[in-house]
Amino acid sequence: MKTNGYTLVEMAVVLVIAGTLLGAGLKLLSVQSERAAISATQKNQEAIKEALINYLGRFSRLPCPDTGAIVDGLDNDRVPATGFCASAFGRVPYADLGLEKSTVLDGWDNYIVYLVSPGWVQTYSPNPSLPYFTTNIVNAFWPGVRLGQINVGDRFPANAAALTAIANVATGTGTAVALVSYGRTEAGATNIANNVIDPPTGADELTNVNLGGLLVVTREMTDIVGPNGSYDDIIKTISPSDFISPLIKNETFRTTTAVAVQNEINDVVIGQIINTKRSCASATPPLPPAGCLPTDYFYSIPANMVINTPNALAWGAFYVGNPDFVYPGNISANAAYIINVNGQSQSKVITYTELFGLLARYSGFH
């Protein structure tokens, strides 16, 4: 007698097949979800890189990490006595960079870590003053030095005893910035609620949590726990060239030649001196110097001058002037002012005679 329906064996086979398909589907979904998270992380890291490049072009320095107890996305964690950052690593200062908070999170909603070369967070000035992020330390950022201070190592294969140097400070190839996501396992990450997740146990991932040594490890992702642990960190490094090349290309930094910077700064100085042009017939202050004929003009040579162009800031250019007047009766081979650029052994000296000629050319000086 024939019966309808499935036997227990047939039902068991169907359940096994269904379970296998479900498991495969869930695994595929998990893989796709992880790929999407990795892609989102890398997209945000790239956006942070572009924002840092723009910031460097504006201020000739990079911001400090946000390390405050309250997440505000601001570069407000400098040490007032020195102007250096309280820490070389922390959260990305998204507000100062003009980014949304969501842009500085990875694909698992944890903060991307920002590790910055200490020498890149201050602007060189020969006579630093407030605000305190200016310094006369010559390894502060400027195009003539621009050496990264972060080492980057790769471990291949994963069980190799030593790291292979990708960026090496000792050989002048250190990287400037590293952006670190702690990946799917999130070990050591700080989440959006500002809670710190338990650190990893593997040596390489632990190095990427304890960044005080200015070393990051980048290697192939693996769940296999070898001598140095599993690894799923997502690292983006930004080299000095990555920063400087686009700024030269878009003419924020128009040159990397010290002599050319001196010439550019001289144009600025001449422009500011031209703005002081007064008739020698003037009866209002500043009064004309003695010997200046009523039919002539005179100009003031300032002792100090703020040169606020990006190249001046980046190269540590400074001006030293002889606070005097220039007019037809005051022409000599003496120095009217000096322009110096950090890294250029010989200053640019402009004499009264040279200044007279420049003013005659650009201002009709007589």
Protein Blocks (a to p, Z undefined) as FASTA:
>chain_A
ZZedjdfklmmmmmmmmmmmmmmmmmmmmmmmmmmmmmmmmmmmmmmmmmmmmmmmmnop
acdddfbfbdghiafkbcfknopafbfbdcddfklnopafklmpcfkopacdddddfklm
cccdfbdcddfkbcfbfkbccfklopafbdcdddddfkbfbdcdfbdfknopacfbdcdd
ebjnopoiacfkopacdddfbfklmmmmmmmnopacdddddfbdcfkopafbdcddddfk
lmmmmmmmnomamcfcfklmmmmmmmmmmmmmmmmgccfkbcbdcdddehiafkbccddd
dfbdcdfbfklmmnopacddddddddfklccfbdfbdcddehiabacdddfklmmmmmmm
mnopZZ
